[in-house]
Every structure is written in structure tokens, then in C-alpha cells.
């Protein structure tokens, strides 16, 4: 009888603490990296006046390009370490009609609650 009571108490305690946020930190969550990982040295190699081939050789292929014109490339890197907030870095490159790099827009790391959507 005593063994059944202890088992029931243990099960009840486990069920009550299953939703607690303190136990969530104990559960392993792998780091999730998505997109183009770019170092600052890679981005520093970019120069206005480079053509698309030179940029692709330096950074690799972009994550996205503008669907309405092939003159804007997006390099996006999203990182979600274990139990920490999501960060995202976006590098936008604009080319002219002849394929020459005209603008480099490197947005800093962004983090927030809406990044989980």
C-alpha cells in the first residue's frame, strides 16, 4: 500500500512540474543556424563596382534575390542558440542593370520576440 502511495505521489509531482519553466532549461535544445553565415572579413571584401560573379565568389550564392528584378541579392543569417533569443543579420546588395554592385546595406543583428514567427 505504501509503495502505491509513493508511486502516485511521484507521478503527481512529475505531472505538476512538467510545465514549469525551470525544467525547460534542463532540456537540451540544439543551436539552429539558418542561411548564409558571413564573417565581418567576408563583408569587408565587398567593394562598390564589383560584378555579380565577383560577389558570388566572395560570399557564395545569396539566400534570396528580388523576384521582380534580378538586381537585389539578400544574404540572411538567422541564429537561435539553445534557450536564447533569435538573432538575424541581413546583408542586402543592390546591382545596376549591367550587374555592377552599387549599394551595400548590412543591417546589424536584430533580436526580439516576433523573430520566433
C-alpha positions in Angstrom: 0.0 0.0 0.0 2.8 2.4 0.9 4.6 1.7 -2.5 1.4 2.6 -4.4 1.1 5.9 -2.4 4.7 6.8 -3.1 4.3 6.0 -6.8 1.2 8.0 -7.0 2.8 11.0 -5.2 5.8 10.8 -7.5 3.6 10.7 -10.7 1.5 13.6 -9.3 4.7 15.7 -8.6 6.1 14.9 -12.0 2.9 16.0 -13.7 2.7 19.2 -11.7 6.2 20.3 -12.5 6.2 19.2 -16.2 5.1 22.7 -17.3 7.4 24.7 -15.1 9.9 26.9 -16.9 12.7 25.9 -14.5 12.7 22.4 -16.0 12.7 23.8 -19.5 16.3 24.9 -19.1 17.3 21.4 -18.3 16.0 20.0 -21.6 18.7 20.2 -24.3 17.9 22.4 -27.3 20.4 22.4 -30.2 21.6 25.6 -31.8 19.7 26.3 -35.0 21.6 28.2 -37.7 20.0 29.0 -41.0 21.1 30.9 -44.0 24.3 32.5 -45.2 26.9 32.7 -42.4 29.0 35.7 -43.2 32.0 36.9 -41.2 33.0 40.6 -41.0 36.1 39.9 -43.0 34.0 38.5 -45.9 31.7 41.5 -45.9 34.7 43.8 -45.7 36.0 42.3 -49.0 33.0 43.8 -50.9 33.5 46.9 -52.9 31.1 49.0 -54.9 31.9 48.4 -58.6 32.3 44.6 -58.2 30.3 42.5 -60.7 27.9 39.7 -59.7 30.5 36.9 -60.3 33.0 38.6 -58.0 30.4 39.0 -55.3 29.2 35.3 -55.6 32.9 34.2 -55.5 33.4 36.2 -52.3 30.2 35.4 -50.4 28.6 32.5 -52.2 25.2 32.4 -53.6 22.6 34.6 -52.0 19.7 33.3 -49.8 17.2 35.2 -51.9 17.1 37.5 -54.9 14.4 40.0 -55.7 11.6 38.2 -57.6 10.7 41.2 -59.7 14.3 42.1 -60.7 17.5 40.2 -60.5 19.4 43.3 -59.3 18.9 42.8 -55.5 20.5 40.0 -53.5 19.7 39.1 -49.9 22.1 37.3 -47.6 20.2 36.4 -44.5 21.6 34.6 -41.4 19.3 33.6 -38.6 20.7 32.1 -35.4 18.8 30.6 -32.5 21.1 29.4 -29.8 19.6 26.8 -27.4 17.5 28.7 -24.9 18.4 32.3 -26.0 16.7 34.8 -28.3 16.8 34.6 -32.0 19.2 36.9 -33.8 19.1 37.7 -37.5 21.6 39.5 -39.8 20.6 40.7 -43.3 23.0 41.9 -46.0 21.3 43.5 -49.0 23.3 44.1 -52.1 22.0 46.2 -55.0 23.3 46.0 -58.5 22.7 48.2 -61.5 21.3 47.0 -64.8 24.7 45.9 -66.1 25.3 43.7 -63.0 27.7 46.1 -61.1 27.4 46.4 -57.3 26.1 49.9 -56.4 24.9 49.6 -52.8 25.8 47.5 -49.7 23.3 47.6 -46.8 24.5 45.5 -43.8 21.8 45.5 -41.1 23.0 44.7 -37.6 21.8 41.7 -35.6 18.1 42.0 -34.8 16.5 40.2 -31.9 13.1 40.2 -30.5 10.0 38.3 -29.5 8.5 38.4 -33.0 11.5 36.7 -34.5 10.1 33.3 -33.5 7.2 33.6 -36.0 
